[in-house]
Structure formats: C-alpha cells, structure tokens
Amino acid sequence: MFVRTIPKLVQENLQHDKEVQQLYNKVNHLANDKDRHRLFAVIQIGNDQRKVTTEDIICKVDEFQPTIGDRIRFEKVLLVGSSDFTVIGRPILSPHFVRVEGMVIEKTLSQTQMHHWYAPKKKKVGQRNYLWRDPLTMIRITNIEILGPIPGTN
C-alpha cells in the first residue's frame, strides 16, 4: 500500500525557504555596508573574463572603440563579492543590481611580435618573417558598486 508524505515535504520546504531568506537578508545587510568591504567583480570584455577590484588596470588587446578619457560601464558582470559574500549571476547579474565602471587611460600598440616561416624544400620560397603590433587599450576600474538588494528577494 502506498503512503503519502506530502505534509512532511511541505514542512521541509518551508524550513528551507526560511533558511534561504535568512541568507538573503544577511547578504543584503553586508552589501549595504559600503565602508566595510572592498568589492571585487568578474567582468566579461569581448571573449575575456577578468577579476577586477577598484583601481585595477586591465589591458584589452585588439580594437576597442572608446577613446582616451571615455567612461565605460561594463554590462556583463558575472559575479560580485567581497571577503564575506559572493553573488553569482546565472549567467550574468542584472545591471540594476551591480555597477562596474571604468575609464580608458591609454591607447597604444604592443611590442613587436614576429612569426618566422621557413620552407626549405620549396623553390624560390626560402624563409619569411612576419612582424606585427597589436593595438592595446588600458582601462582603469573606477567603481564597483552594489545598487540594491539581491534580485528576487523581498
């Protein structure tokens, strides 16, 4: 004979919901204390993911449109946290929850890179050297800020 245990599952779910709500409240309280914690974030720039904190300088290789002095707001923030908590996005965090800003401080070229190509068996080919320099953009992270409570919490 089959015995139902639905009331027990409902009680376990209520207990789990209370624990989750307590955890959300604790993280929201820690996130509101802006003076105590130094925040870090993982952002995505193009195909690269970088862990950054305030005043970090990151280097973006390849063409990047902003010019020197432009302020940038990074929309793809994968996670944000401090020494006491971490909030992970699925896959990214809402722009209404966290703000990561930076400023372009330098645009330059990389050092000269060389690719040596050698084909001894082909006639009139011999060897060739290919030289190139990649464009670089230096960005200083100016601000990492949590704007409100965790999305989906009361």
N, C-alpha and C positions, 0 to 999 in steps of 0.2 A: 504494500500500500504506500502511496506517495504522501509525504508530509510536507506542508508548505512552511517556509521560514521567512516569509516576506516581512513581518514586523521586525525581526532581528536585523535584516538588511537595512531597513529604513532607519533604525536607531544607529547603526554603524555609519550610514551616510550622513546623518545629522551630526554625529560626533566628528566625522572627517571634515564636514563643512565648517564647523566651529573652529577646528584647528587651522584650517586654511585661512579663515577670516582673521584669526589672531595673528597669523604670519603676515598677511597683507597689512594689517594695522601696524605691526612692528616695523615693516619695511617702509611704509608711508611715513611713519614718525621719524625714522632715521633719514629718509630722503629730504624731509623738511628742514632738518638741522644742517643748514648750508655751511656754517662756520667750522663744524667739527670734522667733516670728511672731505678728503681730496678725491674727486671723482675720476674714473677712467672710463674709456669707451672703446669699443671696437667698431670702426667705420669701414665702409667699402668705397674705394675710389677706383672706378673702372673695374678691373678684374682683381685688384689687390685688396686685401683686408689688413688694416693696421690697428694695433692697440695704441691709443694715444691718451695723454693727460694734458692738462693745461700747460702752456708754454713749450710744448714739444714742437720740433721742426721735422716735417716729413718731406720726402723728396718724391715727386711724381715724375716718372720717366715717360716720354712720348709727348705728343702735342696736347696742350691744355690751354683752353681759350682765355681764361681771365688774365688780365694784365697786372702789373705790379701795383699794389695798394688796394686791389679789389678785395672786398669781404665776401666770404663764401659760407653758406650754411649747408652742412652735409645732411642730406635727407636719408641716406641709407645707414642707419645706426643699428648694428646687430645686437649689441648688449651694452649696458651701462652698469657701473657699480662702484663700490668703494671697498675698504678693508672689512666692513661688516655685512655687506649685502651685495647681491648681483641680480639684475633683472635682465632676462634673456628674451629677445624677440623671436617670434615664430612666423616668418623668417626675420622680419625687421620690426623695430619699435616704432610706435606712432610718432609723427612729428609734433603732435600736441602734447606728448609726454616728455620728450627729451630734445634738447637743442645743443648741437655741436657746431661751433663757428670757428672759422679760421681766416687768415689774411695772407695773400700772396706777397712774399717779401723779396723774391728774386727769381728771375728767369735767365737761364744760361745754357751753355752746352756742356756735355760731359767731356771727359778726356778722350783723346783719340783712341779708337779701337781698331784693331787690324785683324783681317782674316786672310791667311796665306793659302793659296791654292796652287797645287803642283801636279802636273800630269806628264811624267817623263816619256811615256810611250807614244803619245800623240805628236805628230809632226807639227811644227810651227806654233805650238801652244806654249810649251815651257811652263813658266810659273807666273802667277799674278798675285799682287797684293791689293786687297780692298780695304780702304780706310774710310771711317765714318765717325761722326759725333752725334749723339742723341740729344734732343732738347730736354732740359730739366726744368722743373718748377718747384721752388722751395715754398712750403706753406707752414706758417706758424699757427698752432691751435690756440685761439684766444679765449674760448669759453666753452665749458661743458656744464650744462645746467639741466636739472630736473624741474619741469614746469608744473607738475601736479601729481595727484595720486596715481597709482598703477591703474592702467585702463581696465575696466571691468569690475573694479571694486567700488564699494559704496563709500 
